């Protein structure tokens, strides 16, 4: 919401609703994590005498990748960056490729590989380098000018000076 009218009520409501939806997804991912831990406990601890079947491991990995997609979706909803959308697409395609049945032909695998290669090409040639690989730990990217590191950024220096003044 940096270049948009911040006084627009509908934009603020939409932003708040989007944040609420992101929190709902995060809660669902947390609950899904408990379910994955229960699956691991049952397969590897309780029934340790029987070897884990391929289908059990495939289901477990599919569930874990679904949770990763959920976390990436929350990041995408929070940061509003093209790079975050690309990460969600990469994980979704990887999950789909992992869950392909053994009976399917190699055509589906080839299509998945082509799709991943296409996403990497999009990331390299179409997404700008200034904020395509921003992660959650560097959310202050809006204040730094393009091409500057955080140490060179005037806004970051001012924040550090204000923090030091407030300590004294």
Beta strands, then each sheet from edge to edge (+ up, - down):
end
